[in-house]
Amino acid sequence: MDRGFRIGSQPEMYKFVKPAQCVSPKIMVPWEFQLCCRHELHVVLPSSSEISGERTNGYSEKEILREDFIANIIRTTLPEGITVKIPQYDVIETKSSDKIYRMAIFLVVYNGESTPITREEADKYREKTEIVVSSVIPLRANRMGRPVSKPFPSSLLEGLLDK
């Protein structure tokens, strides 16, 4: 706003700068003030992997669903200051051309830990994520390219998750 504010009995000087101009680029934003964007990543799982040992590009369903498997792949594409979390996933079955496919739907969340996050930037991260993950394991093609959510406070993420 274009108006003055009280400086109090002991005034302090605040200088607002863009992150690239900061003296210390490692300034961590407290969790409750971080913004994040989210999207879903639909991964086609190998069929009956637990029974037949079937693998997709060398990975079994159990390996793909391991806690940090997808997140570790995504981390290779993100710039410093942006983190990724996959707080939740679900496995579903879908039918296509008389064949039943098992899919894992991962909730991917990009956090601006020490770099501000915008929807436009997060969409670029999503695009890179889809490219790099699809080079390792197949993705559901009709779910690719969908935009990420608008940025929202990371502290609200808990309310979005299934209990």
DSSP file (Angstrom, degrees, kcal/mol; ACC not computed):
  #  RESIDUE AA STRUCTURE BP1 BP2  ACC     N-H-->O    O-->H-N    N-H-->O    O-->H-N    TCO  KAPPA ALPHA  PHI   PSI    X-CA   Y-CA   Z-CA
    1    1 A M              0   0    0      0, 0.0     2,-1.4     0, 0.0     0, 0.0   0.000 360.0 360.0 360.0 150.9    0.0    0.0    0.0
    2    2 A D        +     0   0    0      2,-0.0     2,-0.3     0, 0.0     0, 0.0  -0.553 360.0  93.1 -95.9  70.3    1.2    3.5   -0.6
    3    3 A R  S    S-     0   0    0     -2,-1.4     0, 0.0     0, 0.0     0, 0.0  -0.986  74.3 -97.5-154.3 160.0    1.0    4.9    2.9
    4    4 A G        -     0   0    0     -2,-0.3     2,-0.3     1,-0.0    -2,-0.0  -0.121  30.8-153.3 -72.5 171.5    3.2    5.3    5.8
    5    5 A F        -     0   0    0      0, 0.0     2,-0.2     0, 0.0    -1,-0.0  -0.968  29.1 -88.6-143.6 158.5    3.5    3.0    8.8
    6    6 A R        -     0   0    0     -2,-0.3     0, 0.0     1,-0.1     0, 0.0  -0.442  26.7-166.6 -70.2 136.3    4.5    3.5   12.5
    7    7 A I        -     0   0    0      1,-0.2     3,-0.2    -2,-0.2     5,-0.2   0.571  29.9-147.8-100.0 -10.5    8.1    3.0   13.1
    8    8 A G        -     0   0    0      1,-0.2    -1,-0.2     3,-0.1     0, 0.0  -0.131  40.4 -55.6  75.4-173.1    7.8    2.8   16.9
    9    9 A S  S    S+     0   0    0      1,-0.3    -1,-0.2     2,-0.0    -2,-0.0   0.747 134.6  39.7 -79.1 -24.1   10.3    4.0   19.5
   10   10 A Q  S    S-     0   0    0     -3,-0.2    -1,-0.3     2,-0.0    -2,-0.0  -0.769  86.4-155.8-125.3  85.8   13.2    1.9   18.1
   11   11 A P        -     0   0    0      0, 0.0     2,-0.3     0, 0.0    -3,-0.1  -0.259   6.5-161.7 -65.0 147.5   13.0    2.1   14.3
   12   12 A E        -     0   0    0     -5,-0.2     2,-0.5     2,-0.0    -2,-0.0  -0.927  16.2-125.3-124.9 152.2   14.5   -0.7   12.2
   13   13 A M        -     0   0    0     -2,-0.3     2,-0.5     2,-0.0     0, 0.0  -0.865  22.5-168.8-101.2 128.2   15.4   -0.6    8.5
   14   14 A Y        -     0   0    0     -2,-0.5     2,-0.5     2,-0.0    -2,-0.0  -0.960   2.5-164.7-114.8 132.2   13.9   -3.3    6.3
   15   15 A K        -     0   0    0     -2,-0.5     2,-0.6     2,-0.0    -2,-0.0  -0.970   7.0-154.1-119.5 119.6   15.2   -3.7    2.8
   16   16 A F        +     0   0    0     -2,-0.5     2,-0.3     0, 0.0    -2,-0.0  -0.822  25.2 163.2 -96.4 123.5   13.1   -5.8    0.4
   17   17 A V        -     0   0    0     -2,-0.6     5,-0.1     2,-0.0    -2,-0.0  -0.903  42.3 -96.8-134.7 161.8   15.1   -7.4   -2.4
   18   18 A K    >   -     0   0    0     -2,-0.3     3,-2.0     1,-0.1     4,-0.4  -0.483  44.4-107.7 -73.9 152.7   14.6  -10.2   -5.0
   19   19 A P  G >  S+     0   0    0      0, 0.0     3,-1.4     0, 0.0     8,-0.1   0.818 117.8  60.1 -53.8 -35.7   16.1  -13.6   -3.9
   20   20 A A  G 3  S+     0   0    0      1,-0.3    95,-0.0     3,-0.0    -2,-0.0   0.741 104.3  51.8 -66.2 -20.8   18.9  -13.4   -6.4
   21   21 A Q  G <  S+     0   0    0     -3,-2.0    -1,-0.3     3,-0.1    -3,-0.0   0.464  83.2 118.6 -93.7  -2.6   20.1  -10.1   -4.7
   22   22 A C    <   -     0   0    0     -3,-1.4    -4,-0.0    -4,-0.4     4,-0.0  -0.329  66.6-135.4 -65.1 144.8   20.2  -11.6   -1.3
   23   23 A V  S    S+     0   0    0      1,-0.3    -1,-0.1     2,-0.1    -3,-0.0   0.906 101.1  36.8 -64.7 -41.7   23.5  -11.7    0.5
   24   24 A S    >   -     0   0    0      1,-0.1     3,-0.9    -3,-0.0    -1,-0.3  -0.923  67.5-169.4-115.3 106.6   22.9  -15.3    1.6
   25   25 A P  T 3  S+     0   0    0      0, 0.0    -1,-0.1     0, 0.0    -2,-0.1   0.575  80.0  74.2 -70.8  -6.2   21.0  -17.3   -1.0
   26   26 A K  T 3   +     0   0    0      2,-0.1     2,-0.5    -4,-0.0    55,-0.0   0.075  60.6 140.0 -94.6  24.2   20.5  -20.1    1.6
   27   27 A I    <   -     0   0    0     -3,-0.9     2,-0.5    87,-0.2    -5,-0.0  -0.565  43.9-146.9 -69.7 121.1   17.8  -18.2    3.5
   28   28 A M        -     0   0    0     -2,-0.5    86,-0.2    86,-0.0    85,-0.1  -0.793   5.3-136.3 -95.1 128.3   15.2  -20.8    4.4
   29   29 A V        -     0   0    0     84,-3.0     5,-0.1    -2,-0.5    86,-0.1  -0.669  32.3-104.7 -80.1 131.3   11.6  -19.7    4.5
   30   30 A P    >>  -     0   0    0      0, 0.0     3,-2.2     0, 0.0     4,-0.8  -0.269  31.8-113.0 -56.3 144.8    9.7  -21.0    7.6
   31   31 A W  G >4 S+     0   0    0      1,-0.3     3,-1.1     2,-0.2   124,-0.3   0.849 114.4  57.3 -48.2 -45.5    7.3  -23.9    6.7
   32   32 A E  G 34 S+     0   0    0      1,-0.3    -1,-0.3   122,-0.1   123,-0.2   0.666 111.5  43.3 -67.8 -14.0    4.2  -22.0    7.6
   33   33 A F  G <4 S+     0   0    0     -3,-2.2    -1,-0.3   120,-0.1    -2,-0.2   0.477  88.5 108.4-107.3  -5.5    5.2  -19.2    5.0
   34   34 A Q    <<  -     0   0    0     -3,-1.1   120,-2.8    -4,-0.8   121,-0.4  -0.445  59.6-142.6 -71.5 144.3    6.3  -21.4    2.2
   35   35 A L  E     -A  153   0A   0     77,-0.4    77,-2.6   118,-0.2     2,-0.3  -0.801  20.6-175.2-102.3 151.4    4.1  -21.6   -0.9
   36   36 A C  E     -AB 152 111A   0    116,-2.5   116,-2.2    -2,-0.3     2,-0.3  -0.956  16.4-151.9-141.6 161.1    3.6  -24.8   -2.8
   37   37 A C  E     - B   0 110A   0     73,-1.8    73,-2.8    -2,-0.3     2,-0.3  -0.954  17.7-161.1-129.2 151.1    2.0  -26.1   -6.0
   38   38 A R  E     + B   0 109A   0     -2,-0.3   111,-2.3    71,-0.2     2,-0.3  -0.906  15.1 164.9-133.6 159.7    0.7  -29.6   -6.6
   39   39 A H  E     - B   0 108A   0     69,-1.9    69,-2.9    -2,-0.3     2,-0.3  -0.959  34.8-104.5-159.5 168.5   -0.3  -32.0   -9.4
   40   40 A E  E     - B   0 107A   0     -2,-0.3     2,-0.5    67,-0.2    67,-0.2  -0.786  20.1-157.8-101.0 145.4   -1.0  -35.7   -9.9
   41   41 A L  E     - B   0 106A   0     65,-2.3    65,-2.7    -2,-0.3     2,-0.7  -0.979   8.5-155.2-122.6 116.2    1.4  -38.0  -11.6
   42   42 A H  E     - B   0 105A   0     -2,-0.5    98,-2.4    63,-0.2     2,-0.5  -0.830  12.7-170.4 -98.2 111.5   -0.3  -41.2  -13.1
   43   43 A V  E     -CB 139 104A   0     61,-3.0    61,-2.6    -2,-0.7     2,-0.6  -0.870  20.5-132.5-106.1 130.1    2.2  -44.0  -13.4
   44   44 A V  E     - B   0 103A   0     94,-2.3    59,-0.2    -2,-0.5     3,-0.0  -0.715  27.4-147.3 -81.1 122.1    1.4  -47.3  -15.2
   45   45 A L        -     0   0    0     57,-2.9    57,-0.5    -2,-0.6     2,-0.1  -0.583  22.9 -98.8 -89.5 151.0    2.4  -50.2  -13.0
   46   46 A P    >   -     0   0    0      0, 0.0     3,-1.0     0, 0.0     2,-0.2  -0.473  50.1-106.3 -64.0 138.8    3.6  -53.5  -14.3
   47   47 A S  T 3  S-     0   0    0      1,-0.3     7,-0.3    -2,-0.1     5,-0.1  -0.471  90.2 -10.9 -74.3 136.5    0.7  -56.0  -14.2
   48   48 A S  T >>>S+     0   0    0     -2,-0.2     4,-2.8     1,-0.1     3,-0.7   0.817  80.4 160.7  49.6  39.8    0.8  -58.6  -11.5
   49   49 A S  H <>5 +     0   0    0     -3,-1.0     4,-1.3     1,-0.3    -1,-0.1   0.831  68.5  54.8 -62.6 -33.1    4.4  -57.7  -10.6
   50   50 A E  H 345S+     0   0    0      2,-0.2    -1,-0.3     1,-0.1    -2,-0.1   0.825 118.1  34.6 -70.7 -29.3    4.1  -59.3   -7.2
   51   51 A I  H <45S+     0   0    0     -3,-0.7    -2,-0.2     1,-0.1    -1,-0.1   0.923 131.2  25.5 -89.7 -52.1    3.0  -62.7   -8.7
   52   52 A S  H  <5S-     0   0    0     -4,-2.8    -3,-0.2    -5,-0.1    -2,-0.2   0.600  96.1-123.2 -93.0 -11.1    4.9  -62.9  -12.0
   53   53 A G     << +     0   0    0     -4,-1.3    -4,-0.2    -5,-0.5    -3,-0.1   0.663  49.0 170.9  76.8  14.6    7.8  -60.7  -11.2
   54   54 A E        -     0   0    0     -6,-0.5     7,-0.4    -7,-0.3     2,-0.3  -0.282  13.7-160.9 -60.8 144.2    7.0  -58.6  -14.2
   55   55 A R        -     0   0    0      5,-0.1     2,-0.6    -3,-0.1     5,-0.2  -0.937  18.1-140.0-130.3 150.5    9.0  -55.4  -14.4
   56   56 A T  B >  S-E   59   0B   0      3,-3.4     3,-1.9    -2,-0.3    -2,-0.0  -0.954  90.1 -24.6-110.5 114.0    8.6  -52.1  -16.2
   57   57 A N  T 3  S-     0   0    0     -2,-0.6    -1,-0.2     1,-0.3     3,-0.1   0.852 131.2 -46.5  49.9  37.9   12.0  -50.9  -17.5
   58   58 A G  T 3  S+     0   0    0      1,-0.2     2,-0.4     0, 0.0    -1,-0.3   0.456 118.9 108.6  90.4  -0.1   13.7  -52.9  -14.8
   59   59 A Y  B <   -E   56   0B   0     -3,-1.9    -3,-3.4    77,-0.2    -1,-0.2  -0.920  55.2-146.4-116.7 136.7   11.4  -51.8  -11.9
   60   60 A S     >  -     0   0    0     -2,-0.4     4,-2.3    -5,-0.2     5,-0.2  -0.466  32.9-105.2 -88.9 167.7    8.8  -53.9  -10.1
   61   61 A E  H  > S+     0   0    0     -7,-0.4     4,-2.3     1,-0.2     5,-0.2   0.904 121.9  55.2 -58.1 -42.6    5.6  -52.4   -8.7
   62   62 A K  H  4 S+     0   0    0      1,-0.2     4,-0.4     2,-0.2    -1,-0.2   0.896 109.2  46.7 -60.0 -41.0    7.0  -52.7   -5.2
   63   63 A E  H >4 S+     0   0    0      1,-0.2     3,-0.9     2,-0.2    -1,-0.2   0.905 111.3  51.0 -67.6 -41.8   10.1  -50.7   -6.2
   64   64 A I  H 3< S+     0   0    0     -4,-2.3     6,-0.4     1,-0.2    -2,-0.2   0.874 111.4  48.1 -63.7 -37.1    8.0  -48.0   -7.9
   65   65 A L  T 3< S+     0   0    0     -4,-2.3    -1,-0.2    -5,-0.2    -2,-0.2   0.490  83.0 124.1 -84.4  -2.5    5.8  -47.6   -4.9
   66   66 A R  S X  S-     0   0    0     -3,-0.9     3,-1.4    -4,-0.4     4,-0.5  -0.275  78.6-102.4 -58.0 146.7    8.8  -47.4   -2.5
   67   67 A E  T 3  S+     0   0    0      1,-0.3     4,-0.3     2,-0.1     3,-0.1   0.787 110.9  19.5 -45.0 -50.8    8.6  -44.2   -0.4
   68   68 A D  T 3> S+     0   0    0      1,-0.1     4,-2.7     2,-0.1    -1,-0.3   0.294  90.7 105.7-109.6  10.8   11.2  -42.0   -2.3
   69   69 A F  H <> S+     0   0    0     -3,-1.4     4,-1.2     1,-0.2    -1,-0.1   0.954  90.8  32.6 -57.7 -56.6   11.5  -43.7   -5.7
   70   70 A I  H  > S+     0   0    0     -4,-0.5     4,-2.3    -6,-0.4     3,-0.2   0.914 118.1  54.8 -68.5 -43.5    9.5  -41.1   -7.7
   71   71 A A  H  > S+     0   0    0     -4,-0.3     4,-2.5     1,-0.2    -1,-0.2   0.885 105.6  53.0 -59.3 -39.8   10.6  -38.1   -5.5
   72   72 A N  H  X S+     0   0    0     -4,-2.7     4,-0.7     1,-0.2    -1,-0.2   0.864 109.1  49.2 -64.8 -35.5   14.3  -39.0   -6.1
   73   73 A I  H >< S+     0   0    0     -4,-1.2     3,-0.8    -5,-0.2     4,-0.2   0.932 112.9  47.3 -66.4 -45.1   13.8  -39.0   -9.9
   74   74 A I  H >X S+     0   0    0     -4,-2.3     3,-2.4     1,-0.2     4,-0.6   0.876 100.2  66.4 -65.6 -38.6   12.0  -35.6   -9.7
   75   75 A R  H >< S+     0   0    0     -4,-2.5     3,-0.8     1,-0.3    -1,-0.2   0.788  89.8  66.6 -55.4 -28.7   14.7  -34.0   -7.5
   76   76 A T  T << S+     0   0    0     -3,-0.8    -1,-0.3    -4,-0.7    -2,-0.2   0.694 103.7  45.3 -67.3 -16.7   17.2  -34.3  -10.3
   77   77 A T  T <4 S+     0   0    0     -3,-2.4    -1,-0.2    -4,-0.2    -2,-0.2   0.549  93.4  95.5-102.7  -9.5   15.2  -31.8  -12.4
   78   78 A L    <<  -     0   0    0     -3,-0.8     3,-0.1    -4,-0.6     6,-0.1  -0.579  70.0-123.2 -91.9 145.3   14.5  -29.1   -9.7
   79   79 A P    >   -     0   0    0      0, 0.0     3,-1.6     0, 0.0    -1,-0.1  -0.321  45.0 -78.7 -75.3 165.4   16.6  -26.0   -9.1
   80   80 A E  T 3  S+     0   0    0      1,-0.2     3,-0.1    -2,-0.1    34,-0.0  -0.396 118.6  33.5 -62.1 138.2   18.1  -25.2   -5.8
   81   81 A G  T 3  S+     0   0    0      1,-0.2    33,-2.0    -3,-0.1    32,-1.3   0.252  98.1  94.7  97.9 -11.7   15.6  -23.8   -3.3
   82   82 A I  E <   -D  112   0A   0     -3,-1.6     2,-0.3    30,-0.2    -1,-0.2  -0.954  55.0-170.7-112.9 129.7   12.7  -25.9   -4.6
   83   83 A T  E     -D  111   0A   0     28,-2.2    28,-2.8    -2,-0.5     2,-0.4  -0.778  10.6-143.2-115.5 162.7   11.9  -29.2   -2.9
   84   84 A V  E     -D  110   0A   0     -2,-0.3     2,-0.3    26,-0.2    26,-0.2  -0.975  15.6-180.0-126.6 141.5    9.5  -32.0   -3.8
   85   85 A K  E     -D  109   0A   0     24,-2.3    24,-2.7    -2,-0.4     3,-0.1  -0.983  18.8-158.8-134.7 147.7    7.4  -34.1   -1.6
   86   86 A I  E     +     0   0A   0     -2,-0.3    22,-0.2    22,-0.2   -15,-0.1  -0.805  19.9 170.9-123.3  87.4    5.0  -37.0   -2.4
   87   87 A P  E     +     0   0A   0      0, 0.0     2,-0.3     0, 0.0    -1,-0.1   0.650  62.3  14.7 -75.7 -13.8    2.8  -37.0    0.7
   88   88 A Q  E     +D  107   0A   0     19,-0.6    19,-2.7    -3,-0.1     2,-0.3  -0.995  55.4 176.3-159.5 147.9    0.3  -39.5   -0.7
   89   89 A Y  E     -D  106   0A   0     -2,-0.3     2,-0.3    17,-0.2    17,-0.2  -0.975   9.2-160.7-147.6 162.1   -0.4  -42.0   -3.5
   90   90 A D  E     -D  105   0A   0     15,-1.6    15,-3.3    -2,-0.3     2,-0.5  -0.986  13.7-137.3-141.1 150.5   -3.2  -44.4   -4.4
   91   91 A V  E     +D  104   0A   0     -2,-0.3     2,-0.3    13,-0.2    13,-0.2  -0.941  29.2 173.0-111.0 128.8   -3.3  -47.5   -6.6
   92   92 A I  E     -D  103   0A   0     11,-2.7    11,-3.0    -2,-0.5     2,-0.4  -0.838  26.9-129.4-128.2 165.7   -6.3  -47.9   -8.9
   93   93 A E  E     +D  102   0A   0     -2,-0.3     2,-0.3     9,-0.2     9,-0.2  -0.959  26.1 180.0-115.3 138.4   -7.3  -50.3  -11.7
   94   94 A T  E     -D  101   0A   0      7,-2.8     7,-3.6    -2,-0.4     2,-0.4  -0.971  20.2-132.4-136.4 151.7   -8.6  -48.9  -15.0
   95   95 A K  E     +D  100   0A   0     -2,-0.3     2,-0.3     5,-0.2     5,-0.2  -0.879  27.6 164.7-110.3 134.6   -9.8  -50.7  -18.2
   96   96 A S  E >  S-D   99   0A   0      3,-2.8     3,-1.5    -2,-0.4    -2,-0.0  -0.952  70.3  -9.2-148.9 126.8   -8.7  -49.8  -21.6
   97   97 A S  T 3  S-     0   0    0     -2,-0.3     3,-0.1     1,-0.3    -1,-0.1   0.911 127.4 -55.9  51.2  48.7   -9.1  -51.9  -24.8
   98   98 A D  T 3  S+     0   0    0      1,-0.2     2,-0.4     0, 0.0    -1,-0.3   0.667 117.7 110.5  60.6  19.2  -10.3  -54.9  -22.8
   99   99 A K  E <   - D   0  96A   0     -3,-1.5    -3,-2.8     2,-0.0     2,-0.5  -0.978  64.0-135.4-123.6 138.8   -7.1  -54.8  -20.7
  100  100 A I  E     - D   0  95A   0     -2,-0.4     2,-0.4    -5,-0.2    -5,-0.2  -0.808  21.8-165.6 -95.1 128.2   -7.0  -53.9  -17.0
  101  101 A Y  E     - D   0  94A   0     -7,-3.6    -7,-2.8    -2,-0.5     2,-0.5  -0.884  13.3-141.4-111.9 142.5   -4.2  -51.6  -16.0
  102  102 A R  E     - D   0  93A   0    -57,-0.5   -57,-2.9    -2,-0.4     2,-0.4  -0.890  25.0-171.9 -99.7 133.7   -3.0  -50.9  -12.5
  103  103 A M  E     -BD  44  92A   0    -11,-3.0   -11,-2.7    -2,-0.5     2,-0.5  -0.945  19.8-147.5-126.6 146.0   -2.0  -47.3  -11.9
  104  104 A A  E     -BD  43  91A   0    -61,-2.6   -61,-3.0    -2,-0.4     2,-0.7  -0.967  13.5-157.2-108.6 126.8   -0.3  -45.4   -9.1
  105  105 A I  E     -BD  42  90A   0    -15,-3.3   -15,-1.6    -2,-0.5     2,-0.4  -0.914  11.9-164.8-107.3 111.6   -1.5  -41.9   -8.7
  106  106 A F  E     -BD  41  89A   0    -65,-2.7   -65,-2.3    -2,-0.7     2,-0.8  -0.795  17.5-138.2 -98.6 135.2    1.1  -39.8   -6.9
  107  107 A L  E     -BD  40  88A   0    -19,-2.7   -19,-0.6    -2,-0.4     2,-0.5  -0.847  25.5-162.1 -89.0 110.5    0.4  -36.4   -5.4
  108  108 A V  E     -B   39   0A   0    -69,-2.9   -69,-1.9    -2,-0.8     2,-0.5  -0.839   6.9-171.0-100.1 127.5    3.5  -34.3   -6.3
  109  109 A V  E     -BD  38  85A   0    -24,-2.7   -24,-2.3    -2,-0.5     2,-0.5  -0.976   9.0-159.2-124.2 123.0    4.1  -31.1   -4.3
  110  110 A Y  E     -BD  37  84A   0    -73,-2.8   -73,-1.8    -2,-0.5     2,-0.4  -0.883  14.4-161.1 -99.5 128.1    6.7  -28.6   -5.1
  111  111 A N  E     -BD  36  83A   0    -28,-2.8   -28,-2.2    -2,-0.5     2,-1.4  -0.891  21.1-136.6-112.2 138.9    7.7  -26.3   -2.2
  112  112 A G  E     + D   0  82A   0    -77,-2.6   -77,-0.4    -2,-0.4   -30,-0.2  -0.710  37.2 164.2 -87.6  85.4    9.5  -22.9   -2.4
  113  113 A E  S    S-     0   0    0     -2,-1.4   -84,-3.0   -32,-1.3    -1,-0.2   0.911  81.6 -11.3 -74.9 -43.7   11.8  -23.6    0.4
  114  114 A S  S    S+     0   0    0    -33,-2.0   -87,-0.2   -86,-0.2   -32,-0.2   0.283 131.9  63.2-137.3   6.2   14.3  -20.8   -0.3
  115  115 A T  S    S-     0   0    0    -34,-1.2    -1,-0.2    -4,-0.1   -86,-0.0  -0.999  89.1-109.6-130.5 134.0   13.2  -19.7   -3.7
  116  116 A P        -     0   0    0      0, 0.0     2,-0.4     0, 0.0    -3,-0.1  -0.325  32.8-143.3 -61.8 145.5    9.7  -18.2   -4.4
  117  117 A I        -     0   0    0     -5,-0.1     2,-0.3    -7,-0.0    -5,-0.1  -0.932  17.1-174.9-115.1 135.3    7.4  -20.5   -6.4
  118  118 A T     >  -     0   0    0     -2,-0.4     4,-2.6     1,-0.1     5,-0.2  -0.818  37.7-114.0-119.4 163.9    5.0  -19.3   -9.0
  119  119 A R  H  > S+     0   0    0     -2,-0.3     4,-2.2     1,-0.2    29,-0.3   0.892 117.1  53.7 -64.4 -38.2    2.4  -21.3  -11.0
  120  120 A E  H  > S+     0   0    0      2,-0.2     4,-1.3     1,-0.2    -1,-0.2   0.921 111.8  44.1 -63.1 -44.3    4.3  -20.7  -14.2
  121  121 A E  H  > S+     0   0    0      1,-0.2     4,-2.0     2,-0.2     3,-0.3   0.918 112.2  52.7 -65.8 -43.2    7.6  -22.0  -12.7
  122  122 A A  H  X S+     0   0    0     -4,-2.6     4,-2.5     1,-0.2    -2,-0.2   0.854 104.7  56.1 -62.8 -34.3    5.8  -25.0  -11.1
  123  123 A D  H  X S+     0   0    0     -4,-2.2     4,-2.3     2,-0.2    -1,-0.2   0.868 106.3  50.8 -64.5 -35.2    4.3  -25.9  -14.5
  124  124 A K  H  X S+     0   0    0     -4,-1.3     4,-2.4    -3,-0.3    -2,-0.2   0.898 109.6  50.0 -67.2 -39.7    7.8  -26.0  -15.9
  125  125 A Y  H  X S+     0   0    0     -4,-2.0     4,-2.7     2,-0.2    -2,-0.2   0.907 110.4  50.9 -63.1 -41.3    8.8  -28.3  -13.1
  126  126 A R  H  X S+     0   0    0     -4,-2.5     4,-2.7     2,-0.2    -2,-0.2   0.920 109.7  49.9 -61.7 -44.1    5.8  -30.5  -13.9
  127  127 A E  H  X S+     0   0    0     -4,-2.3     4,-1.9     2,-0.2    -2,-0.2   0.929 113.1  45.4 -61.7 -45.9    6.7  -30.7  -17.5
  128  128 A K  H  X S+     0   0    0     -4,-2.4     4,-2.8     1,-0.2     5,-0.3   0.894 111.4  54.5 -63.4 -39.5   10.3  -31.7  -16.7
  129  129 A T  H  X S+     0   0    0     -4,-2.7     4,-2.9     1,-0.2     5,-0.3   0.937 108.2  48.1 -58.6 -48.1    9.0  -34.2  -14.1
  130  130 A E  H  X S+     0   0    0     -4,-2.7     4,-1.9     1,-0.2    -1,-0.2   0.877 113.0  48.8 -62.8 -37.6    6.8  -35.9  -16.8
  131  131 A I  H  X S+     0   0    0     -4,-1.9     4,-0.9    -5,-0.2    -2,-0.2   0.954 116.4  40.3 -66.6 -49.8    9.7  -36.0  -19.2
  132  132 A V  H  < S+     0   0    0     -4,-2.8     4,-0.5     1,-0.2     3,-0.3   0.899 117.8  46.7 -71.4 -39.8   12.2  -37.5  -16.8
  133  133 A V  H >X S+     0   0    0     -4,-2.9     4,-3.1    -5,-0.3     3,-1.5   0.911 109.9  53.9 -67.9 -40.5    9.8  -39.9  -15.1
  134  134 A S  H 3< S+     0   0    0     -4,-1.9    -1,-0.2    -5,-0.3    -2,-0.2   0.714 101.6  60.1 -68.4 -17.7    8.4  -41.2  -18.4
  135  135 A S  T 3< S+     0   0    0     -4,-0.9    -1,-0.3    -3,-0.3    -2,-0.2   0.667 116.1  33.8 -78.4 -15.5   11.9  -42.0  -19.5
  136  136 A V  T <4 S+     0   0    0     -3,-1.5    -2,-0.2    -4,-0.5   -77,-0.2   0.817 134.2   5.2-103.0 -46.5   12.2  -44.4  -16.6
  137  137 A I  S  < S-     0   0    0     -4,-3.1    -1,-0.4    -5,-0.1   -92,-0.1  -0.976  86.4 -93.5-139.8 151.1    8.6  -45.7  -16.2
  138  138 A P        -     0   0    0      0, 0.0   -94,-2.3     0, 0.0     2,-0.3  -0.356  35.7-155.4 -70.8 143.7    5.5  -45.3  -18.4
  139  139 A L  B     -C   43   0A   0    -96,-0.2     2,-0.8    -5,-0.1   -96,-0.2  -0.793  32.0 -96.3-111.7 158.2    3.0  -42.6  -17.5
  140  140 A R    >   -     0   0    0    -98,-2.4     3,-1.8    -2,-0.3     4,-0.2  -0.659  37.0-151.7 -73.9 110.0   -0.7  -42.4  -18.4
  141  141 A A  G >  S+     0   0    0     -2,-0.8     3,-1.4     1,-0.3    -1,-0.2   0.820  88.2  58.1 -59.0 -38.7   -0.6  -40.2  -21.5
  142  142 A N  G 3  S+     0   0    0      1,-0.3    -1,-0.3    -3,-0.1    -2,-0.1   0.491 105.4  52.7 -76.4   0.7   -4.1  -38.6  -21.2
  143  143 A R  G X  S+     0   0    0     -3,-1.8     3,-0.6  -101,-0.1    -1,-0.3   0.330  88.0 101.5-111.4   4.2   -3.1  -37.2  -17.7
  144  144 A M  T <  S+     0   0    0     -3,-1.4   -17,-0.1    -4,-0.2  -103,-0.0  -0.562  73.2  30.2 -87.2 153.6    0.1  -35.5  -18.8
  145  145 A G  T 3  S+     0   0    0      1,-0.3    -1,-0.2    -2,-0.2   -18,-0.1   0.508  77.1 141.8  82.2   4.8    0.3  -31.8  -19.5
  146  146 A R    <   -     0   0    0     -3,-0.6    -1,-0.3  -106,-0.1  -106,-0.0  -0.616  55.8-106.9 -80.4 139.5   -2.3  -30.7  -17.0
  147  147 A P        -     0   0    0      0, 0.0    -1,-0.1     0, 0.0     3,-0.1  -0.197  30.0-113.5 -67.1 155.6   -1.5  -27.5  -15.1
  148  148 A V        -     0   0    0    -29,-0.3  -109,-0.2     1,-0.2   -25,-0.1  -0.275  41.3 -87.7 -76.3 170.3   -0.4  -27.5  -11.5
  149  149 A S        -     0   0    0   -111,-2.3    -1,-0.2     1,-0.1     3,-0.1  -0.253  49.9 -89.9 -70.8 165.6   -2.5  -25.9   -8.8
  150  150 A K        -     0   0    0      1,-0.1  -112,-0.2  -113,-0.1    -1,-0.1  -0.464  60.3 -85.2 -67.6 151.5   -2.3  -22.2   -7.9
  151  151 A P        +     0   0    0      0, 0.0  -114,-0.2     0, 0.0    -1,-0.1  -0.338  57.4 173.3 -60.8 140.7    0.3  -21.6   -5.2
  152  152 A F  E     -A   36   0A   0   -116,-2.2  -116,-2.5    -3,-0.1     5,-0.1  -0.966  41.7 -78.1-144.0 158.5   -1.0  -22.1   -1.7
  153  153 A P  E >   -A   35   0A   0      0, 0.0     3,-1.9     0, 0.0     4,-0.3  -0.351  35.2-134.6 -61.3 133.4    0.5  -22.1    1.8
  154  154 A S  G >  S+     0   0    0   -120,-2.8     3,-1.8  -123,-0.3     4,-0.4   0.800 102.2  68.7 -57.8 -30.6    2.3  -25.4    2.5
  155  155 A S  G 3  S+     0   0    0   -121,-0.4     3,-0.4  -124,-0.3    -1,-0.3   0.721  92.8  59.4 -64.8 -19.6    0.7  -25.5    6.0
  156  156 A L  G X> S+     0   0    0     -3,-1.9     3,-0.8     1,-0.2     4,-0.6   0.548  80.2  88.8 -83.9  -7.1   -2.7  -26.0    4.3
  157  157 A L  H X> S+     0   0    0     -3,-1.8     3,-1.6    -4,-0.3     4,-0.9   0.874  76.9  63.4 -59.4 -39.4   -1.5  -29.2    2.6
  158  158 A E  H >4 S+     0   0    0     -3,-0.4     3,-0.7    -4,-0.4    -1,-0.2   0.866  98.7  55.7 -53.3 -39.2   -2.5  -31.4    5.6
  159  159 A G  H <4 S+     0   0    0     -3,-0.8    -1,-0.3     1,-0.2    -2,-0.2   0.701 104.1  54.6 -69.3 -19.2   -6.2  -30.4    5.0
  160  160 A L  H << S+     0   0    0     -3,-1.6    -1,-0.2    -4,-0.6    -2,-0.2   0.685  91.1  92.2 -86.1 -18.9   -6.0  -31.7    1.4
  161  161 A L  S << S-     0   0    0     -4,-0.9     2,-0.2    -3,-0.7   -73,-0.0  -0.489  81.1-113.2 -84.3 145.5   -4.8  -35.2    2.3
  162  162 A D              0   0    0     -2,-0.2    -1,-0.1     1,-0.1    -2,-0.1  -0.511 360.0 360.0 -69.0 139.5   -7.0  -38.2    2.9
  163  163 A K              0   0    0     -2,-0.2    -1,-0.1     0, 0.0    -2,-0.0   0.445 360.0 360.0 -87.5 360.0   -6.8  -39.3    6.5
